[in-house]
Amino acid sequence: MTARTPVILQVLPALTMGGLERGAIEIADAIVQGGGEALVASRQGPLLVHLRHAGAKHLVLDLKSKSPFAIRRRASDLQRIIRENGVDLVHARSRAPAWVAWLACRREGVPLVTTWHGVHGARWWGKKRYNSVLARGARVIAISRFISKRLTEEYGVGPDRLRTIPRGADPSIFDPAQVSGERILALLEQWNVPDGVRIILMPARLTPWKGQRVLVAALAHLQKMDIAPWVCVLAGPAKDQKFAKALLEQAEALGVSENLRFAGTCTDMPAACSLASVVVAPSLRPEPFGRVLVEAQMMGCPVIGSAQGAMMETVLPNETGLVVAPGDSVALADALAAVLNLDQEALDYLAKNARAHVLRHYTTRLMQSATLGVYDELLGTQMRAIFDGNTHEH
């Protein structure tokens, strides 16, 4: 096995603009740097060009269907791909593709690695069984200690198979020194923010469980406090138009609509975090990881998260940011006021601690290296050592 190039196949629904998909590209890049051959089977999407830039090969395969008939049929297709490409290991990142991969790998005698990315709640046995495929890998990767605990307690994954590998951000991209004035001015103009007005930023798609309603209610409390002028920017796609309309109506009813900006998807998050006075993630459900708060801390921006899920790992209360009880708009308003009233010395303290914290635990490179180490465990290869020798932390 070690005498030839290891071939690693990742399977996912499509190359769309999501965290799961970006993670697949980051791992494909690491596989190539580690001396392996990287393959991805999925539907096409806007990230295809990035995958090819990483040196990976894309194989078109529709793995989105959840029907048992489609899964069995795609398993045969995947078996053919495994045989034709000499695949040594398959890595599945979501449930429908994981069922296909589990069947194909079992038939071909190829090891399967799974990563549990999402919340994946299970209120009835059928949903739990559907989720369980992500706990069936020869190695099961959890993206936080919160997810590790769930896999252990709810799905019986033991320490022999379970590996906790947090997601990460790239410090060469999320670097305060690299954000130009032009990029900041472009966002100020786009968001229609006057000079000297501070920005409360919430980067998340507009959906009820992300907590935008709680934030809007908190803004109404904040408006009554002695705080310098501010605006709140909701940066995220509004696929749920009914919810977006309800948010605007709530803001108008509470008298904060003039301070609110619906910015849509932000394509320059480093500049957004550099511009923000505080980044907020008031999720009502536990986040499996919470990437936006990691990115903000890497930019030295104060953060406020919910006191649940993986945010209790990524945010160090009073050291790198604050956490508040989920759904508590008064507590959120008090936390916002506390951050917005901090003097420069306290802000510098938070920024220094926050960046050091995430550089120590939550970089893309650490995630890539640890994942290659999982592949090495199963294949007896040395990809992690080669990768670590070829890359340097920024």
C-alpha positions, 0 to 999 in steps of 0.5 A: 500500500505505501509503495504507491499513491493512495487514492482517496474518494470523497462523496457528497451531494453537490459542489455548492457554496457550503461549509461541508463542500468547502471542507471537501475541497480543503481535504482534497487539497491536503490529499494532493499535498500529502502525495495522494490522489484526490477524487470527489464524486458529486453533482457539479456546482460553483465550487468545481473550479476550486476543486480542480484548482486543488488538483482533484478529479471530479466524477459526476454522480447524483448522490442526493436521493434518499430513496432506498432504490436510488441508493442501491442503484448509486451504490453499484455506480460507486462500486464501478468508480472504486474499481476503475480508479483503484480507490483505497478509501472513501470519505462520506460527508452527508447521509444519503451519499454515506448510505451509498458509500457504506453499501459500495465499500462493504461490497468492495472491501474498501474502508469508509470514513464518515464525518458528522457535520450537521445537527441531524436531530432524531425525534423518532427511530426512523430518522435515527436509523437514517442518521446512523450511517454517519456513525458506521465508518471505520473512522467517524469524524466529529467536528466538535466535542459537542458532536463527539458526545452525541455520537458516543451517547446516542450512537455508541461510537467508541474511542477506537473509531471516534476522532474529533477534528474541528473545522477551521479557518484559513489565517492567510485569508482571515488576517486583519493586516490583509484587509485593504481600506478599499474593501472596507469602503466597498462594504460601507457603501454597500450596506449604507452605513454612515461614518462613525456608526458602529456595526453589529454583524450577524452572518447567517442565512435567514432562518428561524433557528439561527435567532434573527428574531431574538436579535431584532428583539434585543436591538429594541432593548439596546435602542433604549440604552446609552450607546453610540450610534449603531446599525445591525447588518444581517448578512445572509441569503433570504431563501425563506421570503416569508421569514424575511418579511416577518423579520422586517415587520417585527423590526418596524413594530419595534421601531428598529427598522432604520437601524437594520440592514438586510445585506444578503450573502456577503462575499468578503467575510474578512472585510466584514469582520474587520469592519464589525464592532461585534459579530453575533450568532444567537442560534436557538439550537445547538450549533455543531461547530459555528464557523462564523465565530471562529472566522470573526475571532481570527479577525480579532473581532469581539463575538457573542454566541449562544451558551450551548453546543460547540459555541461553548468550545470555540468561544472562551467567555470573557476571554475571547467573547461572550455567550448568552442563554439562547432565546434571551433577548434581554441578555443579548442586549446587555451583552451587546451593550457591554461589548459596544461600551468596551474601551480600546484596551479591553478591545485589544485584549479580546482581539489578541486572545481571540486570534491566539485561541483560534490559531491554536485550535481552529485553523484549516491546516490543523483540520487538514493534517488531522484528517490525513492522519485518520486516512494514514491510520487505515491505510498505513500511509504517510500522507500526514507527514508529507503534508506537514512537511510541505506546508507552513502555518501562517 
